[in-house]
Amino acid sequence: MGFLQIAQKEKIVPVISLKAIGIKKYSDFSRLKEFLQNRTKIVKNIYPCRFEWQQANFEIEMLGDVQFLVDELTQTGRYAIEAWKTGKSLIEIDCM
């Protein structure tokens, strides 16, 4: 957990919300968090925000294209993209 800092640079880093549904155990959450942390070319920072029953919400600061992250999540075979709304910067995934 942490606080978002105001960027000192002129470039604004896009922030998206990632909602993971179907998390049955801590290892599912840990695996997703590790997956995101290893994507250093497209993900700058990860902030776990809220945990509910079989659900976790993250705020993610992006360096790269959001579509590339969506494609990588889908290619793993562990996640299915339920909804992706560009206007609200929300990605909802279903953990398998």
Helices and strands as residue ranges (DSSP letters): E 15-21, H 26-37, E 43-52, E 55-62, H 66-75, E 79-85, E 90-95
